[in-house]
Amino acid sequence: MKIKQWLVNARQVALAQSVMPAVLAVSMAAGESGFHWYSALLAVLGVACAHLAMNLADDYFDYKVDMLGDRDKVIRQGFRAMSRKYPYLTSGEEDLNSTARAISCFIIVALCCGAVIVADRFISGVHFLGENGLWWIFAIVAACAFLGVFYSAPPLKLAYRGFGELIIGFIFGPLLMMGVYYACCARVDASIVMVSVPVGLLVLNILFTHSFIEKEGDKASNKMTFARLLGSDKLNLLASALFIFLPFVLIVLAVVLKWLHPLNLLSLLVLPRGIWLFGTLVDFSRGKRIDIEKVPVWIGPVPEWNEVRSKKLDWFLGRWLCARNLLSGFCVLLMLAAIVCKFI
C-alpha cells in the first residue's frame, strides 16, 4: 500500500514521458543482433524508477527552498493548476526524510537494473572500451545522473535558471533512447539517434506548454522557466511551433533521405493534435479563454474530464493532456512502424 502511495506521490501519471520513449527504443531494437529481452525489460523498469526518483527529488528541493509561500500567492491570484504540487508534503502526510528515503529506494532499483545489464553484457563478451563498449552505459548514466540531480539541486539548480524544459527533453529523448537501445543490443544505431531527437522535442513540448500557459503564475512565484526566459508571447509561440512541428519535419526529412523506412510517416497521423494544441496556444496568447466542454476524440484519452471541468482546470489540463497524448501517439505509431518493418 505504501509503495502505491509513493507511486502517486512521484506522479506516476507523468511516466508516459519516459516509458513511451523507452518502449519505442525497445521496439526499434527488437530482432536486431545481440538483442536480449530481459535487458530490455530491466532497462524500461530502470528508466521508470529513475524518472519517479527525479520527480520526487524535484519536490524535495522545491519544498526545501520553501516555494509553498509563493504558491499560496499564486493560488490567490487564480492560478489553480499549481495548487497540486507536492500535497503529500504540504499536508504533513510525509516529510523530507521519508521523501529522501523514497528517492533512494527508486534510485537503488534503477541502479540494480543497470548493474544487471552491465554484468549480462560483460559475461556476453562486451568489453569496456571500443566503438560499442560498455563505456556507453556509464557515460549515458553519468550524464543523466548529473543533469537529473542538478535539475533542482544546488549549486547549479538548472531548472531554477530556466533550463529545466531543455534538460528534460535531452534526458528523456536522446540520452534515454540511446541508453535503452544499447541495453537491448549492446550498440547504438544511427536510426535511434534520428528518432530520439524528435521524441525529445515532444517531451520538451509537454513541459514548455505547461510553463507557457502558467508564465504569469511562475512569475508571481518567482520561478524561472524557459517560457519566462523567452519573455514575449511571440517568442514563446515561435518556440512552441518549433517543439510541436519540427519533430514531424525531421521524420519526413529522414524518410526522404532514406535514413528511415517510409512506414515512419505513420507518425503524421497525430499531427492534428499538434495543430489543435498550437491553435489553443495562439488563442491563449491573445487572451482568449477556452471552455473545453468536450475534448475531441482524436485528441486522445482525457481521464476524469467531468471532474477536471468541475474544478475549472480544463483550460490548463486540456492543453497539457493534448501535449502528452501528442508524444504518446507519436511513439505508438513509430513503434508500429518499427514492428511492421521487422516482417517486411
N, C-alpha and C positions, 0 to 999 in steps of 0.2 A: 504493500500500500504506500509506503514511504517512497519507494522508487517511482511509482506512478505520479506521486505529488511533485517530486523533483523534476520529472519529465515535463510536467505542466509549468513549473516554475522556470525551467530552462527554455520555455517557449518551443515545445516540440512542433507546434503548428508551423514554425518557420523552417522546418527541416527540408522542405522542398528545395530551398536554396542550395543545399549541399548534396542531398541524396539524389535528386534528379540528375545533376551533372555527373555524380559518381556512377549511377546506374547506366547512364549513357556511355561513359568511358568503358564500363564492363561490356556493354553490348558491342562496342566497336572492337574490343579486344578478343571477344569470344571467337573461338575457332582459329585464332592465329597461333603460330608455332610457339610452344612454351606456355600456353595458357593453362593456368591452374585454377579450377573453380573455387577451391577452398580459400585461396589467397584473395580471389575476387570478393567473396563474402566477408572475409576479415577486413578487407580494405573499405568496403561500404560501411561496416559496423564502426571501424575506427574513425572514419570521416564523420559519421553521425555523432559519435561521442565527443570528438574534438569540437564540433560545432556547438553542441549543448554546453560544453565547458566554456567556450568563448562567450556564449550568451550570458551565462551566469557570471563570468568574470566582468563583463560589461556592466551588469547590475551591481556587482560588488564595488567596483571603483566609482560608479556613478553615485551610489548611496554613500560611499565613504567620503566623497567630497561634498556631501550634503546638498545634492541637487533638489531634494524634496521641497525645500522652501521656495525655490524658483518655480517648481512645477505647480505648487499651490497657487502662485500668482497667475500662471498661465491658465489654469482651470477657471479662475475667477474672471479671466478675460474671454472665456468661452471656448478655449481650445481643448475640448473634452477628450480628444483622441490620445492625449498624453497622460491621462489620469490612470492608465492601467500599467504604468511602469513599476516593476518590482513590488506588487501588492503584498507578497509574502513577507517582505522586509518591513514595509511601512505599517503593516498590521501587527507586527510583533510575533507572527507565527514562526518565523525563522530569524536568525541574526547573522552577523558577518562570519562568525566562527563556523556555524553549520553550513553556510553557503560556501565557505572556503573548503570544508570537508567534501561537499558535493562536487565542487570543481575538481578537487584532487581525485575523487573516485572516477569521474568521467575521463580525466587525463590518463589515469593508470590503465583503464580499459583500452583507450586508444593506443597507448604505448605498448601494451601487451600484444595487441593486434599487429602493430608494426614489427615487434620483435619476432613474432612467429613467422611473419612474411619474410623477414631478412634471413632467419635461420633456414627456412624452407629453400630459399634461393641459393644460399651458401652451400647447403647439402646437395643441391642440384648441380653444383659446379660453377656458379656465377661468382666471379672474383670481384674484389672491391674496386679495382682500377679498370680502365678500358672504356671503350665507347659506350657500352651498355652495362658498366659496372655497378655495383651496389651503392656507389657514391651518389647515384641519382636519388635514392630513397633518403639518404642522410641530408643531402642538400635541400631537397624539397621540404622535408620535415623541419629542418632548421629554419628555412625561410618562413614557413607557415607559423612556426612557434614564435619567431621574432616578431613578425607582423601581428600575430594574434595576441601576444602578451602586451606589446606596446601600443596596441589599438586603443586601450583605455588606461594602461598602467603608466605611472611616472617612470622616468623623467620625460619620455617622448610624448605620451598621451596624444597620439596622432589623430584620433577621432575628434579630440577637442580643438584641433587646429584646422579642421575642415577636410581632412583627407580620408575620413572613415569609409565613405562610399567607394572611393577608388581602391582602397586596400581590400575591402571585402570582394569587390569584383575580380581583383587579381588573385586572391586566395582561392575563391570558390570557382574560378574559371580555369586559367592556365595551370596554376600550381596544383589544384585538386585533381583535375582531369589527367594531367601528365603523371601525377603520383599514382593514381588508381590504375591507369593503363600500365605503368611499369610494374606495379604489384601483380597485375594479372599475367603478364607475359615477359617480364624482365627486359623490356626495351621501350623506347619512346619512338613512336612513328610520327611522320610529318602530318598525317591526317588528323591525329588527336590534337596537335598544336593548332591546326587551321580551324577545327570545330570549337576548341576551348576558348578562343578569343571571342567569337560571337556569344557563346554561353556566358562568359564573364561579363560582357557588356549588359546582357539581360538581367544578370544577378545585380549588377551595379544599378540598373534601372529601377529595381524594386526599392532600394534604399533611397535613390535620388528622388523618385516620385514622392516618397514619404517626406523627405526633407524639403522638397519644393513646396508642397501644399501646406507644410507646417513651418514655413520660413519665418513668419511673424511670431509664432509661438516660440520657436527656438531663439529668436532674437530677444524676446521677453525674458526667457530663462537663461540668457547669456550662453547658449550652446552654439558653438560654431559648426556649421556643416558646409558641404561643398556648394549647396544652393546659396547659402549666405556669402560664401567666398565670391561666387559669381556676381552676386548683387542684383542686377536688374532682371526683370521678368523676361526681357528679350533674350538675354544671355542664357537664362535658365531654360527657356523654350528651345533655344538652339541646342543646348546640351541634351535636353530631353529627346529631341528629334534624332540626335546622333546616337544616343543609347538605345532608342527604340528601333530605328530603321537601319542603322549600319550593320547589325548582325545579319539581316536578310541580304543586304548588298554584298557582304563578304561571302555568304554561302553561294549566291548566284555567280559571283566572280570566280570562286574556286571551281564551280561546275563548268563554267565557260572555258577556263584554263585547263580543264580536265584533271584537276587535282583531287576532286571529289566526284563520286558517281552521281549522275543526274537524278537518281531517286531522292537525293538530299533536298531537292527542290520541293519535296512534300512539306518542308518546314514553312513554306509560303502560305500554307492553309491557315496559319494562325495570325497572319499579317493583319486581318480585320480587327483583331484585339488591340494591336498596336495603334492602328488608325483611330479606333474609338478612344483609347486612352489619351493619345496626343490631343485629340479634339477636346476632351474634357479639361485638359491642362490649359489649352488655349482659352477656354471659357473661364477657367479659374483666374488666369492672368488678367482677364477683362473684368473681374469682379462679379461674374455671373455664378450664383449658387445653383447647384444642380440638385434636383429632387428625384432620386432614382427609386421610383416606386417598385419597379420590377426590372432586374438586370436581364439583358438579352441572353438567351440560351447559349449563343455562340461565344459569350464571354468566358464561359466555363463555370465550374462549381463555386457557389457563394453560400456557404453553410449558414443556417440560422439567420436568414436575411430579415425576417419579420422582427426578430429581436434587435438586429442592427438598426432597423428603421425606427423602432420604438425608442432607442437611445439617441436617435438623430445623428448617427455616425455614418450614414450612407454616403455623404459627400466625401468622407475620408476612406472608408473601407471599400467602397465601390471601386475607387481608383487603385488602391493597394492590392486588392484581390485580383483585379484585372492584370496588374503588373506581374503578380505571382503566377497567374494562370498563363500569361504570355510565355514566361520561362518554362513552365511545366509542359505546355503544349508543344513548344519548340523542341524540347528534349525528347518528348514521346515520339514525335514524328521523325526525328533523326534516329531514334532507337529503331523504329520500324524500318527505316531505310537501311540501317546497318544490318539488321537481321535478315531482311529480304536479300540483300547483296551477298549474304553467305551462301545462298542457294541458287544464284544465277551465274 
